[in-house]
């Protein structure tokens, strides 16, 4: 019979496709996936706790982080394909009226 874990909480997380591969590429040589995830979570917790201490509402923090993530993704797309801009798709209703 195995010994029970002390100071241990478990959770299951689902990641978008390709996330685990990306994590593997950037993890340190002998770092486990669990260690990588723990470090990432602790960094986000510290950053958010600091914001809460500064009096910034938690909901604002979440929206701010989502906006920053979206901006970084847009910048990455621009760097990957310079000069290409995304255009809005027209609806079928609009196309039929033309």
Secondary structure, 3 states (H helix, E strand, C coil): CCCCCCCCCCCCCCCCCCHHHHHHHHCCCCCCHHHHHHHHHHHHHHHHHHHHHCCCCHHHHHHHHHHHHHHHHHHHHHHHCCCCCCCCCCCHHHHHHC
